[in-house]
């Protein structure tokens, strides 16, 4: 019993170490976008999928959120990012397309996506400093990129509160988008283990003067409309909604099981054959009769 528990702990430790340099990615859009979720992808493969999905410019607004220093474990409960969780779990009826990758291997550059949208869609960029919590009171008509840069997530006890506060700021920014316009939210993350993320300095330009900006800072962690979820919701992971045992795997296991049964029957039939030793001796009686004649 103790040996079995030790084996499970060792397996879990190996899995955590294997995905130490990965981070999740989320996409939610009010437009129809052909996007497929996955458990793990490389950053190059993910960028290729995004290039195909966003190349046709499906929305007027593109909210690019860059949150460095997170892991998939940070989204283990819906309380960590309730507004994002509502969009990814289908509770936001305005969302028509969604995509999530649990583990992105490699660093997905926000600049690559911005360059793609600026080139393909001729989109203008509005930069927002997530650390200050301030943003424009309105956004000009699209196509427009709303670039939200958050600081590295803290490693202290306020880590969950900081992530929830950032989630609330994103929700407020999306509320400023005209209701008649379509938008696409791209939540891009990077793990802390990457040296590039530790030394990266984000520079944002002031797209609006101070006279047209609104300073909004709220304590989203105490928002009763989102923190009063039931006990089952708080203990349910975002990844519980995904299907890991697909029909393809089930059919493969069934085919393998049938092949093993056929192989077992064949080996049993061959091993059950009984041949007398006399069958391998040469019959000399016929030769002797012919010689006597």
LUMPA-406814 format. One record per residue (C-alpha): residue number from 1; residue in one letter; x, y, z. Coordinates in nm, 3 decimals, decimal comma, padded with zeros to 5 digits, m for minus. Each point is the difference from the previous one (the first is absolute). Layout:
% LUMPA-406814
{seq NUM; type a; east X; north Y; up Z}
...
//
This chain:
% LUMPA-406814
{seq 1; type x; east 00,000; north 00,000; up 00,000}
{seq 2; type x; east 00,278; north 00,242; up 00,094}
{seq 3; type x; east 00,197; north m00,100; up m00,310}
{seq 4; type x; east m00,300; north 00,075; up m00,221}
{seq 5; type x; east m00,041; north 00,346; up 00,153}
{seq 6; type x; east 00,369; north 00,072; up m00,049}
{seq 7; type x; east m00,028; north m00,095; up m00,367}
{seq 8; type x; east m00,292; north 00,237; up m00,054}
{seq 9; type x; east 00,188; north 00,285; up 00,167}
{seq 10; type x; east 00,307; north m00,063; up m00,214}
{seq 11; type x; east m00,212; north m00,005; up m00,314}
{seq 12; type x; east m00,164; north 00,329; up 00,097}
{seq 13; type x; east 00,335; north 00,162; up 00,071}
{seq 14; type x; east 00,132; north m00,110; up m00,339}
{seq 15; type x; east m00,305; north 00,144; up m00,175}
{seq 16; type x; east 00,037; north 00,336; up 00,176}
{seq 17; type x; east 00,368; north 00,016; up m00,090}
{seq 18; type x; east m00,076; north m00,090; up m00,364}
{seq 19; type x; east m00,243; north 00,293; up m00,036}
{seq 20; type x; east 00,199; north 00,248; up 00,207}
{seq 21; type x; east 00,079; north 00,222; up m00,301}
{seq 22; type x; east m00,354; north 00,018; up m00,139}
{seq 23; type x; east m00,295; north 00,233; up 00,052}
{seq 24; type x; east m00,364; north 00,009; up m00,116}
{seq 25; type x; east m00,166; north 00,196; up m00,282}
{seq 26; type x; east m00,365; north 00,105; up m00,031}
{seq 27; type x; east m00,202; north 00,148; up m00,286}
{seq 28; type x; east m00,361; north 00,114; up 00,014}
{seq 29; type x; east m00,178; north 00,185; up m00,279}
{seq 30; type x; east m00,344; north 00,128; up m00,088}
{seq 31; type x; east 00,085; north m00,082; up m00,363}
{seq 32; type x; east m00,004; north m00,335; up m00,174}
{seq 33; type x; east 00,362; north m00,120; up 00,010}
{seq 34; type x; east 00,117; north m00,347; up m00,095}
{seq 35; type x; east 00,220; north m00,091; up 00,298}
{seq 36; type x; east 00,066; north m00,334; up 00,169}
{seq 37; type x; east 00,100; north m00,047; up 00,362}
{seq 38; type x; east 00,289; north m00,225; up 00,097}
{seq 39; type x; east 00,176; north m00,124; up 00,310}
{seq 40; type x; east 00,349; north 00,092; up m00,118}
{seq 41; type x; east 00,143; north 00,190; up m00,297}
{seq 42; type x; east 00,323; north 00,169; up m00,095}
{seq 43; type x; east m00,001; north 00,378; up m00,030}
{seq 44; type x; east 00,084; north m00,028; up m00,371}
{seq 45; type x; east m00,294; north m00,231; up m00,066}
{seq 46; type x; east m00,234; north 00,223; up 00,201}
{seq 47; type x; east 00,110; north 00,311; up m00,188}
{seq 48; type x; east m00,067; north m00,180; up m00,327}
{seq 49; type x; east m00,354; north m00,079; up 00,113}
{seq 50; type x; east m00,057; north 00,359; up 00,110}
{seq 51; type x; east 00,131; north 00,131; up m00,331}
{seq 52; type x; east m00,257; north m00,208; up m00,186}
{seq 53; type x; east m00,282; north 00,094; up 00,239}
{seq 54; type x; east 00,072; north 00,375; up 00,018}
{seq 55; type x; east 00,121; north 00,050; up m00,356}
{seq 56; type x; east m00,356; north 00,065; up m00,121}
{seq 57; type x; east m00,047; north 00,280; up 00,260}
{seq 58; type x; east m00,316; north m00,144; up 00,161}
{seq 59; type x; east m00,043; north 00,275; up 00,265}
{seq 60; type x; east 00,020; north 00,377; up 00,036}
{seq 61; type x; east 00,184; north m00,009; up 00,334}
{seq 62; type x; east 00,280; north m00,231; up 00,115}
{seq 63; type x; east 00,078; north m00,002; up 00,373}
{seq 64; type x; east 00,355; north m00,132; up 00,039}
{seq 65; type x; east 00,068; north m00,079; up 00,366}
{seq 66; type x; east 00,356; north m00,082; up 00,098}
{seq 67; type x; east 00,027; north m00,160; up 00,346}
{seq 68; type x; east 00,353; north m00,124; up 00,074}
{seq 69; type x; east 00,093; north m00,232; up 00,282}
{seq 70; type x; east m00,295; north m00,242; up 00,012}
{seq 71; type x; east m00,056; north m00,374; up m00,028}
{seq 72; type x; east m00,302; north m00,218; up m00,070}
{seq 73; type x; east m00,026; north m00,066; up 00,374}
{seq 74; type x; east m00,089; north 00,367; up 00,052}
{seq 75; type x; east m00,331; north m00,068; up m00,178}
{seq 76; type x; east m00,081; north m00,313; up 00,201}
{seq 77; type x; east m00,310; north 00,168; up 00,145}
{seq 78; type x; east m00,250; north 00,233; up m00,159}
{seq 79; type x; east 00,048; north 00,248; up 00,281}
{seq 80; type x; east 00,345; north 00,092; up m00,132}
{seq 81; type x; east m00,142; north 00,150; up m00,323}
{seq 82; type x; east m00,383; north m00,015; up 00,017}
{seq 83; type x; east m00,070; north 00,232; up m00,297}
{seq 84; type x; east 00,242; north m00,184; up m00,227}
{seq 85; type x; east m00,139; north m00,332; up 00,127}
{seq 86; type x; east m00,354; north 00,108; up m00,087}
{seq 87; type x; east 00,105; north 00,071; up m00,358}
{seq 88; type x; east 00,190; north m00,327; up m00,037}
{seq 89; type x; east m00,274; north m00,214; up 00,156}
{seq 90; type x; east m00,280; north 00,136; up m00,219}
{seq 91; type x; east m00,174; north 00,205; up 00,271}
{seq 92; type x; east 00,047; north 00,320; up m00,202}
{seq 93; type x; east m00,263; north m00,033; up m00,273}
{seq 94; type x; east 00,170; north 00,263; up m00,217}
{seq 95; type x; east 00,304; north m00,225; up m00,051}
{seq 96; type x; east m00,030; north m00,200; up m00,323}
{seq 97; type x; east 00,352; north m00,139; up m00,028}
{seq 98; type x; east 00,252; north m00,110; up 00,261}
{seq 99; type x; east 00,335; north m00,172; up 00,005}
{seq 100; type x; east 00,228; north m00,109; up 00,283}
{seq 101; type x; east 00,339; north m00,166; up 00,019}
{seq 102; type x; east 00,090; north m00,135; up 00,343}
{seq 103; type x; east 00,376; north m00,010; up m00,059}
{seq 104; type x; east 00,178; north 00,219; up m00,257}
{seq 105; type x; east 00,360; north m00,112; up m00,043}
{seq 106; type x; east 00,212; north 00,299; up m00,086}
{seq 107; type x; east m00,060; north 00,373; up 00,016}
{seq 108; type x; east m00,283; north 00,143; up m00,211}
{seq 109; type x; east 00,097; north 00,358; up m00,082}
{seq 110; type x; east m00,275; north 00,261; up 00,026}
{seq 111; type x; east 00,185; north 00,213; up m00,255}
{seq 112; type x; east m00,042; north m00,272; up m00,261}
{seq 113; type x; east m00,378; north 00,008; up 00,037}
{seq 114; type x; east m00,004; north 00,381; up m00,001}
{seq 115; type x; east 00,207; north 00,011; up m00,319}
{seq 116; type x; east m00,235; north m00,254; up m00,158}
{seq 117; type x; east m00,311; north 00,205; up 00,081}
{seq 118; type x; east 00,162; north 00,328; up m00,104}
{seq 119; type x; east 00,105; north m00,149; up m00,332}
{seq 120; type x; east m00,312; north m00,203; up m00,084}
{seq 121; type x; east m00,270; north 00,217; up 00,156}
{seq 122; type x; east 00,164; north 00,345; up 00,003}
{seq 123; type x; east m00,080; north 00,019; up 00,371}
{seq 124; type x; east 00,109; north 00,287; up 00,224}
{seq 125; type x; east 00,136; north m00,069; up 00,349}
{seq 126; type x; east m00,114; north 00,139; up 00,335}
{seq 127; type x; east 00,249; north m00,089; up 00,273}
{seq 128; type x; east m00,119; north m00,046; up 00,360}
{seq 129; type x; east 00,225; north m00,040; up 00,303}
{seq 130; type x; east m00,162; north m00,266; up 00,214}
{seq 131; type x; east 00,213; north 00,094; up 00,303}
{seq 132; type x; east m00,157; north 00,346; up 00,022}
{seq 133; type x; east m00,354; north m00,127; up m00,050}
{seq 134; type x; east m00,089; north 00,298; up m00,223}
{seq 135; type x; east m00,144; north m00,009; up m00,350}
{seq 136; type x; east m00,189; north 00,228; up m00,240}
{seq 137; type x; east m00,365; north 00,076; up 00,065}
{seq 138; type x; east m00,080; north m00,104; up m00,357}
{seq 139; type x; east 00,169; north m00,167; up m00,295}
{seq 140; type x; east 00,005; north 00,133; up m00,352}
{seq 141; type x; east m00,165; north m00,200; up m00,274}
{seq 142; type x; east 00,179; north m00,309; up m00,125}
{seq 143; type x; east 00,185; north m00,179; up m00,121}
{seq 144; type x; east 00,192; north 00,057; up 00,323}
{seq 145; type x; east 00,243; north m00,192; up 00,218}
{seq 146; type x; east m00,043; north 00,053; up 00,376}
{seq 147; type x; east 00,339; north m00,103; up 00,137}
{seq 148; type x; east m00,018; north m00,071; up 00,375}
{seq 149; type x; east 00,336; north m00,062; up 00,169}
{seq 150; type x; east m00,004; north m00,140; up 00,354}
{seq 151; type x; east 00,308; north m00,029; up 00,224}
{seq 152; type x; east 00,152; north m00,330; up 00,104}
{seq 153; type x; east m00,233; north m00,186; up 00,232}
{seq 154; type x; east 00,113; north 00,003; up 00,361}
{seq 155; type x; east 00,129; north m00,314; up 00,170}
{seq 156; type x; east m00,138; north 00,105; up 00,339}
{seq 157; type x; east m00,331; north m00,061; up 00,172}
{seq 158; type x; east m00,168; north 00,275; up m00,205}
{seq 159; type x; east 00,053; north m00,192; up m00,323}
{seq 160; type x; east m00,362; north m00,115; up m00,032}
{seq 161; type x; east m00,137; north 00,345; up 00,090}
{seq 162; type x; east 00,223; north 00,164; up m00,260}
{seq 163; type x; east m00,118; north m00,241; up m00,269}
{seq 164; type x; east m00,364; north 00,060; up 00,093}
{seq 165; type x; east 00,053; north 00,378; up m00,003}
{seq 166; type x; east 00,155; north m00,020; up m00,346}
{seq 167; type x; east m00,294; north m00,209; up m00,114}
{seq 168; type x; east m00,239; north 00,273; up 00,119}
{seq 169; type x; east 00,195; north 00,270; up m00,183}
{seq 170; type x; east m00,028; north m00,198; up m00,323}
{seq 171; type x; east m00,375; north m00,030; up 00,050}
{seq 172; type x; east m00,030; north 00,378; up 00,046}
{seq 173; type x; east 00,202; north 00,067; up m00,315}
{seq 174; type x; east m00,222; north m00,232; up m00,202}
{seq 175; type x; east m00,307; north 00,182; up 00,133}
{seq 176; type x; east 00,134; north 00,321; up m00,160}
{seq 177; type x; east m00,012; north m00,162; up m00,345}
{seq 178; type x; east m00,316; north 00,102; up m00,190}
{seq 179; type x; east m00,267; north m00,267; up 00,038}
{seq 180; type x; east m00,066; north 00,000; up m00,374}
{seq 181; type x; east 00,363; north m00,090; up m00,079}
{seq 182; type x; east 00,159; north m00,343; up 00,005}
{seq 183; type x; east 00,311; north m00,065; up 00,204}
{seq 184; type x; east 00,257; north m00,276; up 00,047}
{seq 185; type x; east 00,179; north m00,052; up 00,331}
{seq 186; type x; east 00,345; north m00,162; up m00,011}
{seq 187; type x; east 00,134; north m00,082; up 00,347}
{seq 188; type x; east 00,373; north m00,064; up m00,049}
{seq 189; type x; east 00,216; north m00,121; up 00,285}
{seq 190; type x; east 00,361; north m00,093; up 00,057}
{seq 191; type x; east 00,164; north m00,205; up 00,277}
{seq 192; type x; east 00,239; north 00,157; up 00,248}
{seq 193; type x; east 00,271; north m00,256; up m00,076}
{seq 194; type x; east 00,077; north 00,167; up m00,335}
{seq 195; type x; east 00,298; north 00,235; up 00,040}
{seq 196; type x; east m00,152; north 00,230; up m00,261}
{seq 197; type x; east m00,303; north 00,067; up 00,219}
{seq 198; type x; east 00,214; north 00,094; up 00,301}
{seq 199; type x; east 00,202; north 00,258; up m00,190}
{seq 200; type x; east m00,268; north 00,123; up m00,235}
{seq 201; type x; east m00,094; north 00,366; up 00,038}
{seq 202; type x; east m00,336; north 00,105; up m00,134}
{seq 203; type x; east m00,029; north 00,351; up m00,137}
{seq 204; type x; east m00,341; north 00,142; up m00,074}
{seq 205; type x; east m00,076; north 00,322; up m00,178}
{seq 206; type x; east m00,271; north 00,237; up 00,111}
{seq 207; type x; east m00,267; north m00,020; up m00,269}
{seq 208; type x; east m00,232; north 00,243; up 00,178}
{seq 209; type x; east 00,069; north 00,315; up 00,204}
{seq 210; type x; east m00,076; north 00,004; up 00,370}
{seq 211; type x; east m00,313; north 00,207; up m00,059}
{seq 212; type x; east m00,182; north m00,286; up m00,169}
{seq 213; type x; east 00,118; north m00,279; up 00,228}
{seq 214; type x; east m00,179; north m00,150; up 00,295}
{seq 215; type x; east 00,188; north m00,131; up 00,301}
{seq 216; type x; east m00,179; north m00,315; up 00,108}
{seq 217; type x; east 00,138; north m00,219; up 00,273}
{seq 218; type x; east m00,227; north m00,246; up 00,170}
{seq 219; type x; east 00,033; north m00,277; up 00,252}
{seq 220; type x; east m00,136; north m00,278; up m00,219}
{seq 221; type x; east 00,082; north m00,268; up 00,253}
{seq 222; type x; east m00,290; north 00,118; up 00,217}
{seq 223; type x; east m00,254; north 00,028; up m00,285}
{seq 224; type x; east m00,301; north m00,187; up 00,133}
{seq 225; type x; east m00,150; north m00,055; up m00,346}
{seq 226; type x; east 00,286; north m00,226; up m00,091}
{seq 227; type x; east 00,137; north m00,130; up 00,331}
{seq 228; type x; east m00,334; north m00,145; up 00,118}
{seq 229; type x; east 00,032; north m00,308; up m00,219}
{seq 230; type x; east m00,103; north m00,334; up 00,139}
{seq 231; type x; east 00,244; north m00,242; up 00,158}
{seq 232; type x; east m00,017; north m00,229; up m00,303}
{seq 233; type x; east 00,091; north 00,286; up m00,236}
{seq 234; type x; east 00,301; north 00,099; up 00,209}
{seq 235; type x; east 00,132; north m00,354; up 00,003}
{seq 236; type x; east m00,053; north m00,060; up m00,371}
{seq 237; type x; east 00,294; north 00,058; up m00,230}
{seq 238; type x; east m00,025; north 00,170; up m00,337}
{seq 239; type x; east 00,156; north m00,311; up m00,146}
{seq 240; type x; east m00,277; north m00,226; up 00,135}
{seq 241; type x; east m00,204; north 00,098; up m00,304}
{seq 242; type x; east 00,250; north m00,152; up m00,243}
{seq 243; type x; east m00,026; north m00,352; up m00,142}
{seq 244; type x; east 00,321; north m00,195; up 00,035}
{seq 245; type x; east m00,137; north m00,349; up m00,089}
{seq 246; type x; east m00,102; north 00,063; up m00,360}
{seq 247; type x; east m00,196; north m00,241; up m00,227}
{seq 248; type x; east 00,317; north m00,057; up m00,202}
{seq 249; type x; east 00,188; north m00,128; up 00,304}
{seq 250; type x; east m00,298; north m00,218; up 00,096}
{seq 251; type x; east m00,014; north m00,162; up m00,346}
{seq 252; type x; east 00,377; north m00,056; up 00,010}
{seq 253; type x; east m00,023; north m00,175; up 00,336}
{seq 254; type x; east m00,288; north m00,217; up m00,124}
{seq 255; type x; east 00,189; north m00,100; up m00,317}
{seq 256; type x; east 00,310; north m00,084; up 00,204}
{seq 257; type x; east m00,207; north m00,208; up 00,241}
{seq 258; type x; east m00,155; north m00,201; up m00,286}
{seq 259; type x; east 00,341; north m00,060; up m00,157}
{seq 260; type x; east 00,134; north m00,126; up 00,332}
{seq 261; type x; east m00,295; north m00,241; up 00,033}
{seq 262; type x; east 00,058; north m00,137; up m00,352}
{seq 263; type x; east 00,373; north m00,037; up 00,070}
{seq 264; type x; east m00,073; north m00,183; up 00,325}
{seq 265; type x; east m00,240; north m00,243; up m00,171}
{seq 266; type x; east 00,251; north m00,067; up m00,281}
{seq 267; type x; east 00,285; north m00,069; up 00,242}
{seq 268; type x; east m00,224; north m00,224; up 00,212}
{seq 269; type x; east m00,110; north m00,197; up m00,307}
{seq 270; type x; east 00,356; north m00,051; up m00,122}
{seq 271; type x; east 00,126; north m00,101; up 00,343}
{seq 272; type x; east m00,283; north m00,252; up 00,043}
{seq 273; type x; east 00,096; north m00,201; up m00,310}
{seq 274; type x; east 00,121; north m00,354; up 00,090}
{seq 275; type x; east 00,204; north m00,185; up m00,264}
{seq 276; type x; east 00,132; north m00,355; up 00,074}
{seq 277; type x; east 00,372; north m00,060; up m00,037}
{seq 278; type x; east m00,069; north m00,280; up m00,253}
{seq 279; type x; east m00,126; north 00,256; up m00,248}
{seq 280; type x; east 00,357; north 00,119; up m00,051}
{seq 281; type x; east 00,145; north m00,357; up m00,058}
{seq 282; type x; east 00,051; north m00,132; up m00,351}
{seq 283; type x; east m00,237; north m00,281; up m00,101}
{seq 284; type x; east 00,233; north m00,283; up m00,124}
{seq 285; type x; east m00,265; north m00,273; up m00,042}
{seq 286; type x; east m00,092; north 00,111; up m00,352}
{seq 287; type x; east 00,362; north 00,004; up m00,114}
{seq 288; type x; east 00,060; north m00,353; up 00,133}
{seq 289; type x; east m00,304; north m00,140; up m00,184}
{seq 290; type x; east 00,112; north 00,152; up m00,329}
{seq 291; type x; east 00,350; north m00,150; up 00,048}
{seq 292; type x; east m00,140; north m00,350; up 00,058}
{seq 293; type x; east m00,206; north 00,020; up m00,318}
//
